[in-house]
């Protein structure tokens, strides 16, 4: 694996930081070098939130990402802010249930996933973030869907054990979305 820099962005309450934590922990289970840098506005819910995740075979020098290989945009302001920062040849994942705008760039691979709509229709409205992550794991050649159950079980606290199956369902829905 080469170094993969992932920027996840949206608004507070969408699970942006949990999605980043999931990817970081997944990297750790695969014995990669990892950096996880969350950032959110003072409002938390409804404010801006983003998360930088770096997965690499070699030590990570800085946790700050200025040119991500992958962008996951969960709302329109995030897409507009970061779309031009993605490296040529990179990937952009768009929650098309919340974002009507299309990416004009032709030098990146773009995936439109109606994650919020899928999550609501499946009764897991708060897990659009994990649907996006499932799609990323399935479609990025540097990443793998293997081991997701172990990671979810490690990250979901025992008091919320019922969320393990729901998170796994969301990841699978994202993986299988065509």
SVG drawing of the C-alpha trace seen along z (x, -y; Angstrom):
<svg xmlns="http://www.w3.org/2000/svg" viewBox="-38 -27 46 37">
<polyline fill="none" stroke="black" stroke-width="0.4" points="0.0,0.0 1.1,-3.5 0.2,-6.4 -3.5,-7.1 -4.8,-10.5 -8.5,-10.6 -10.6,-13.7 -14.1,-13.2 -16.2,-16.4 -19.7,-17.3 -21.6,-18.9 -21.7,-17.9 -24.0,-15.0 -23.3,-13.1 -20.7,-10.8 -17.8,-12.4 -15.4,-11.8 -16.6,-8.2 -16.1,-7.4 -12.5,-8.7 -11.9,-6.8 -13.2,-3.6 -10.8,-4.0 -7.9,-4.8 -8.5,-1.8 -9.0,0.4 -5.5,-0.8 -4.1,0.2 -5.6,3.7 -3.8,4.0 -0.5,2.9 -0.3,-0.4 1.0,-3.7 -2.0,-5.8 -2.9,-9.4 -6.4,-10.6 -7.0,-14.3 -10.5,-15.4 -11.7,-19.0 -15.1,-20.5 -16.7,-23.8 -17.8,-25.0 -21.5,-24.1 -20.7,-20.3 -24.2,-19.3 -24.9,-21.3 -21.5,-23.0 -18.8,-22.0 -16.8,-18.8 -14.0,-17.2 -11.5,-14.5 -8.1,-13.8 -7.0,-10.1 -3.7,-9.0 -2.9,-5.3 0.6,-4.4 3.3,-1.7 5.8,-4.3 5.7,-6.7 3.3,-9.6 5.2,-12.9 2.3,-15.3 -1.4,-14.6 -2.5,-17.6 -3.8,-16.9 -3.8,-19.6 -4.2,-17.4 -6.3,-14.3 -6.3,-11.2 -9.9,-10.6 -12.6,-13.1 -15.9,-12.0 -18.3,-14.9 -21.4,-14.6 -22.8,-18.1 -22.6,-20.7 -20.4,-23.2 -17.9,-20.5 -17.9,-19.4 -17.5,-23.0 -14.7,-23.7 -12.6,-20.6 -13.4,-19.4 -10.4,-21.2 -8.0,-20.0 -8.2,-16.3 -5.2,-15.1 -5.5,-14.3 -6.4,-10.6 -8.0,-10.7 -11.5,-9.8 -14.5,-11.8 -17.5,-10.2 -20.6,-12.4 -23.7,-11.8 -26.0,-12.5 -29.1,-12.5 -27.9,-15.8 -25.8,-17.1 -27.4,-17.9 -24.3,-19.4 -22.2,-17.3 -18.4,-17.3 -17.1,-19.1 -13.6,-17.7 -12.7,-15.0 -9.4,-14.0 -10.9,-12.3 -13.2,-9.3 -16.5,-10.4 -19.0,-8.2 -22.5,-9.4 -24.1,-7.5 -27.5,-8.5 -26.3,-7.4 -28.7,-9.5 -31.7,-8.3 -30.6,-4.7 -30.0,-5.0 -33.4,-6.4 -35.2,-3.8 -33.4,-1.0 -34.3,-2.4 -30.7,-3.4 -31.0,-7.2 -27.9,-8.0 -25.6,-5.7 -25.2,-7.3 -21.5,-7.9 -20.9,-4.1 -22.7,-3.5 -20.2,-6.0 -17.3,-4.1 -18.6,-0.8 -18.6,-2.1 -15.1,-3.5 -13.8,-0.2 -15.3,1.6 -14.1,-0.9 -10.7,-2.1 -7.9,0.3 -5.7,-0.7 -8.4,0.3 -10.2,3.5 -13.6,4.5 -12.0,7.4 -11.9,7.1 -14.7,4.6 -16.7,6.6 -13.7,6.8 -13.2,3.0 -16.9,2.2 -17.0,4.5 -13.9,2.7 -15.2,-0.8 -18.8,-0.5 -19.0,-0.7 -20.6,2.3 -23.4,0.0 -24.4,-0.4 -23.9,3.2 -27.0,3.1 -25.3,0.6 -22.7,3.2 -25.1,5.0 -26.6,1.7 -23.1,0.4 -22.3,3.7 -25.6,3.5 -24.7,-0.1 -21.2,0.9 -22.6,3.8 -25.3,1.5 -22.5,-0.8 -20.3,2.0 -23.2,3.4 -24.5,0.1 -24.0,-0.1"/>
</svg>
